[in-house]
Amino acid sequence: MSDTTDTSGTLVDEILDPTKRITAVKAPRLGAATAQSNPATLEAEAISAWFGNHKVLEHVSLTMPARTVTALIGPSGCGKSTFLRILNRMHELIGSASLSGRVLLDGDDIYDRGRRITHARREIGMVFQKPNPFPAMSIYDNVTAGLKLAGVRAGRDDKDWLVEECLTKAGLWKEVKDRLRQPGGALSGGQQQRLCIARSLAVRPRVLLMDEPCSALDPTSTRRIEETIHELTDEVTIVIVTHNMQQAARVSKQCAFFLAEQGTPGVIVEHGPTEDMFGNPQDPRTTDYVNGRFG
């Protein structure tokens, strides 16, 4: 794969200014976005990554099976978040960034030259560490904003149905159903994070990436997010970065332990079923990390 540094036509541009979206392609109707969910297997093959001349990942390969929660664990600075952003082409937003290797979504390379970046991000959604609802938009409009960014056309009745469905799946409907026209920025931090999950779900992603989604939340909000993750596993493949070992043990079916030692690039030391990673790890460094001896 050639270096990927072109940031033209990115989703960030479209979020900041939706009028920048290319409209030559006829937008699909809502029915195409609300078809039965189809979770995908995501595969990283020999991924290496750089920021300028600084190599941050070395030959990372990992299969993230469909309908499974995969947790990426490891100390700060070992490349977990960089790896996560590579999985939906956000790494290339940084001008100095480059990478090699392949990312396959059910066998199709998301970095293929003929594949639109917006199409990849529609199929592989992202929830960030800090909730990022559009603060001036209503709760209702925050959910349907995903449709606009994906270029999906929808009537009012379809939108009403979709907003209720996505907020329900995100565990937020009962709390906000009587104030859908109030600003999303007025919600609590935990509610804002679940609103962002609902927005991501509106376009029916096949994979949902989560970068420490609970790190800034209180225990009650964290529990609700974890319940939402459990409820979504039949509908979407989930990959989550977390520094909380108890959370990784609670929500995931498989784990991958990343580590960067003495200035070397991040690698996967060990990966496998979560119960094995925590109960019977094969590498002593994994044993030390999951038992809190470093990191």
C-alpha positions as CSV (number, residue, x, y, z in Angstrom):
1,M,0.0,0.0,0.0
2,S,1.3,3.4,-0.8
3,D,1.5,6.2,1.8
4,T,-1.9,7.7,2.5
5,T,-1.6,11.4,3.2
6,D,-4.4,12.9,1.0
7,T,-7.1,14.4,3.3
8,S,-9.3,15.8,0.6
9,G,-13.0,14.9,0.8
10,T,-12.7,13.7,4.4
11,L,-15.5,13.2,6.8
12,V,-14.1,15.9,9.1
13,D,-14.5,18.4,6.3
14,E,-18.1,17.3,5.8
15,I,-18.9,17.6,9.5
16,L,-17.5,21.1,9.6
17,D,-19.1,22.1,6.4
18,P,-21.7,19.6,4.9
19,T,-21.9,21.8,1.8
20,K,-18.5,20.5,0.8
21,R,-19.9,17.1,0.2
22,I,-19.6,15.9,-3.5
23,T,-23.1,15.5,-4.8
24,A,-22.5,14.0,-8.2
25,V,-23.4,10.5,-7.0
26,K,-27.2,10.2,-6.4
27,A,-27.9,9.8,-2.7
28,P,-29.4,6.5,-1.6
29,R,-32.8,6.4,0.1
30,L,-33.3,5.7,3.7
31,G,-34.4,2.1,2.9
32,A,-30.8,1.3,1.8
33,A,-29.4,2.5,5.1
34,T,-32.0,0.8,7.3
35,A,-31.7,-2.7,5.8
36,Q,-31.1,-5.6,8.0
37,S,-27.7,-5.2,9.8
38,N,-24.8,-7.1,8.4
39,P,-21.9,-7.1,10.8
40,A,-18.5,-7.6,9.0
41,T,-15.2,-9.3,9.9
42,L,-12.4,-6.8,10.0
43,E,-8.9,-7.9,9.3
44,A,-5.6,-6.0,9.7
45,E,-2.7,-7.5,7.7
46,A,0.9,-6.5,8.5
47,I,0.0,-2.9,9.4
48,S,3.0,-0.6,10.0
49,A,2.5,3.1,10.6
50,W,4.6,6.3,10.8
51,F,4.3,9.9,11.7
52,G,7.0,11.4,9.6
53,N,10.1,9.3,10.3
54,H,8.8,8.1,13.6
55,K,7.5,4.5,13.3
56,V,4.6,3.9,15.8
57,L,3.4,0.4,14.7
58,E,5.3,-2.6,13.4
59,H,3.7,-5.4,11.4
60,V,0.5,-5.6,13.3
61,S,-2.0,-8.3,12.1
62,L,-5.3,-9.0,13.8
63,T,-8.7,-10.5,12.9
64,M,-11.7,-8.9,14.5
65,P,-14.6,-11.4,13.9
66,A,-18.1,-10.3,13.1
67,R,-20.6,-10.0,15.9
68,T,-17.8,-10.0,18.4
69,V,-16.4,-7.3,20.8
70,T,-12.6,-7.1,20.4
71,A,-10.7,-5.1,23.1
72,L,-7.4,-3.4,22.4
73,I,-5.4,-3.1,25.6
74,G,-2.0,-1.9,26.6
75,P,-0.2,1.1,28.2
76,S,-0.3,4.6,26.8
77,G,1.8,5.3,23.7
78,C,1.8,1.7,22.3
79,G,-0.2,2.5,19.2
80,K,-3.7,1.3,20.1
81,S,-5.5,4.5,19.1
82,T,-3.4,4.9,16.0
83,F,-4.3,1.3,15.0
84,L,-8.0,2.0,15.7
85,R,-7.9,5.1,13.4
86,I,-6.2,3.2,10.7
87,L,-9.2,0.8,10.7
88,N,-11.5,3.5,9.2
89,R,-9.0,5.7,7.4
90,M,-8.6,8.5,9.9
91,H,-4.9,8.1,10.2
92,E,-4.5,9.8,6.9
93,L,-6.0,13.0,8.2
94,I,-2.6,13.9,9.6
95,G,-0.3,15.3,6.9
96,S,2.8,13.5,8.1
97,A,1.1,10.1,8.5
98,S,1.7,7.1,6.4
99,L,1.2,3.3,6.6
100,S,1.7,0.0,4.9
101,G,-0.3,-3.2,5.0
102,R,-4.0,-3.8,4.3
103,V,-7.3,-3.5,6.2
104,L,-10.0,-5.9,4.9
105,L,-13.7,-5.5,5.5
106,D,-15.1,-9.0,4.7
107,G,-12.2,-9.4,2.3
108,D,-12.3,-6.0,0.6
109,D,-9.5,-3.6,1.1
110,I,-10.9,-0.3,2.5
111,Y,-7.7,1.4,1.2
112,D,-8.3,0.3,-2.4
113,R,-7.9,3.3,-4.8
114,G,-11.3,2.9,-6.2
115,R,-13.0,3.0,-2.8
116,R,-14.4,6.3,-1.5
117,I,-13.2,7.3,1.9
118,T,-16.8,8.3,2.9
119,H,-18.0,4.8,1.9
120,A,-15.4,3.2,4.2
121,R,-16.4,5.5,7.1
122,R,-20.1,4.8,6.6
123,E,-19.5,1.1,7.0
124,I,-17.0,1.5,9.8
125,G,-18.2,4.0,12.4
126,M,-16.3,5.7,15.2
127,V,-17.1,6.8,18.7
128,F,-14.4,9.0,20.3
129,Q,-13.0,9.3,23.8
130,K,-14.7,12.7,24.3
131,P,-18.4,12.9,23.3
132,N,-18.8,15.1,20.3
133,P,-22.4,15.8,19.6
134,F,-23.2,18.9,17.5
135,P,-24.0,21.2,20.5
136,A,-26.3,23.6,18.7
137,M,-28.3,20.8,17.1
138,S,-31.2,19.2,18.7
139,I,-31.1,15.6,20.0
140,Y,-33.3,14.7,17.0
141,D,-31.1,16.4,14.5
142,N,-27.9,15.0,16.0
143,V,-29.2,11.5,15.2
144,T,-30.3,12.3,11.7
145,A,-27.0,14.2,11.0
146,G,-25.5,10.9,10.2
147,L,-27.8,10.4,7.3
148,K,-26.9,13.8,5.9
149,L,-23.2,13.1,6.2
150,A,-23.7,9.8,4.4
151,G,-25.8,11.3,1.7
152,V,-28.9,9.3,2.6
153,R,-32.3,10.8,1.7
154,A,-35.2,10.3,4.1
155,G,-38.8,11.5,4.6
156,R,-40.0,12.8,8.0
157,D,-41.8,9.6,9.0
158,D,-38.7,7.5,8.2
159,K,-36.6,9.9,10.3
160,D,-39.0,9.8,13.2
161,W,-38.8,6.0,13.2
162,L,-35.0,6.0,12.8
163,V,-34.5,8.4,15.7
164,E,-36.5,6.3,18.1
165,E,-34.9,3.1,17.0
166,C,-31.3,4.4,17.3
167,L,-31.9,6.2,20.6
168,T,-33.5,3.0,21.9
169,K,-30.5,0.9,20.8
170,A,-28.2,3.4,22.5
171,G,-30.1,3.1,25.7
172,L,-31.2,6.8,25.6
173,W,-34.8,6.9,24.3
174,K,-36.6,6.7,27.6
175,E,-34.5,9.6,29.0
176,V,-34.9,12.0,26.1
177,K,-38.1,11.1,24.2
178,D,-40.0,14.1,25.6
179,R,-37.2,16.6,24.7
180,L,-36.0,15.6,21.3
181,R,-36.0,19.2,20.2
182,Q,-33.6,20.4,23.0
183,P,-29.9,20.8,22.2
184,G,-27.8,17.7,22.3
185,G,-25.1,19.8,24.1
186,A,-27.4,20.1,27.1
187,L,-27.2,16.4,27.9
188,S,-24.9,14.9,30.6
189,G,-21.6,13.5,29.5
190,G,-22.8,9.9,29.5
191,Q,-26.0,10.9,27.6
192,Q,-23.9,12.7,25.0
193,Q,-21.8,9.7,24.5
194,R,-24.9,7.5,24.0
195,L,-26.2,10.2,21.6
196,C,-23.0,9.9,19.6
197,I,-23.5,6.1,19.5
198,A,-27.1,6.6,18.2
199,R,-25.8,9.0,15.5
200,S,-23.2,6.4,14.4
201,L,-25.9,3.7,14.3
202,A,-28.2,5.7,12.1
203,V,-26.3,4.8,8.9
204,R,-26.1,1.1,9.8
205,P,-22.4,0.6,10.2
206,R,-21.1,-2.9,9.9
207,V,-18.3,-2.2,12.4
208,L,-18.2,0.3,15.3
209,L,-14.9,1.5,16.6
210,M,-14.7,3.0,20.2
211,D,-11.7,4.9,21.5
212,E,-11.9,4.8,25.3
213,P,-15.6,5.7,25.2
214,C,-16.0,5.6,29.0
215,S,-12.8,7.2,30.1
216,A,-14.4,10.5,31.1
217,L,-17.6,9.1,32.5
218,D,-18.9,8.3,35.9
219,P,-19.5,4.6,37.0
220,T,-23.3,4.8,36.3
221,S,-22.8,6.2,32.8
222,T,-20.0,3.6,32.2
223,R,-22.3,0.8,33.1
224,R,-25.0,2.1,30.7
225,I,-22.5,2.3,27.8
226,E,-21.3,-1.3,28.6
227,E,-24.9,-2.5,28.6
228,T,-25.3,-0.8,25.2
229,I,-22.2,-2.5,23.8
230,H,-23.6,-5.9,24.9
231,E,-27.0,-5.2,23.3
232,L,-25.3,-4.2,20.0
233,T,-23.1,-7.2,19.4
234,D,-25.7,-9.1,17.3
235,E,-25.9,-6.1,14.9
236,V,-22.4,-4.7,14.6
237,T,-18.8,-5.7,15.1
238,I,-17.2,-3.7,17.9
239,V,-13.6,-2.8,18.4
240,I,-12.9,-0.9,21.7
241,V,-9.7,0.6,23.1
242,T,-9.7,0.6,26.9
243,H,-7.3,1.1,29.7
244,N,-9.8,-0.4,32.1
245,M,-8.9,-4.1,32.5
246,Q,-12.2,-4.8,34.3
247,Q,-14.1,-3.2,31.4
248,A,-12.1,-5.3,28.9
249,A,-13.0,-8.4,30.8
250,R,-16.6,-7.5,31.1
251,V,-17.4,-6.4,27.5
252,S,-15.1,-8.3,25.1
253,K,-14.9,-11.8,23.7
254,Q,-11.3,-11.4,22.5
255,C,-8.4,-9.1,23.5
256,A,-5.2,-7.9,21.8
257,F,-2.4,-6.7,24.0
258,F,-0.3,-3.9,22.5
259,L,3.2,-2.9,23.8
260,A,6.0,-0.6,22.7
261,E,9.2,-1.2,24.6
262,Q,12.3,1.1,24.9
263,G,11.3,3.4,22.0
264,T,10.4,0.6,19.6
265,P,7.2,0.6,17.6
266,G,4.0,-0.8,19.0
267,V,3.4,-4.5,18.4
268,I,0.8,-7.1,19.5
269,V,2.4,-9.2,22.1
270,E,-0.5,-11.6,22.4
271,H,-4.1,-11.9,21.4
272,G,-6.9,-14.4,21.9
273,P,-10.1,-15.1,23.8
274,T,-10.5,-12.7,26.7
275,E,-10.9,-15.4,29.3
276,D,-7.5,-16.9,28.2
277,M,-5.8,-13.5,28.1
278,F,-6.8,-12.7,31.7
279,G,-6.9,-16.3,33.1
280,N,-4.0,-18.0,31.3
281,P,-1.9,-15.6,29.3
282,Q,1.1,-17.1,27.4
283,D,3.5,-14.2,27.7
284,P,4.8,-13.0,31.0
285,R,4.4,-9.4,29.9
286,T,0.7,-9.9,29.4
287,T,0.4,-11.5,32.9
288,D,2.2,-8.4,34.4
289,Y,0.0,-5.9,32.5
290,V,-3.4,-7.5,33.2
291,N,-2.5,-7.8,36.8
292,G,-1.6,-4.2,37.1
293,R,2.2,-4.5,37.5
294,F,2.9,-1.8,34.9
295,G,1.0,0.5,32.6
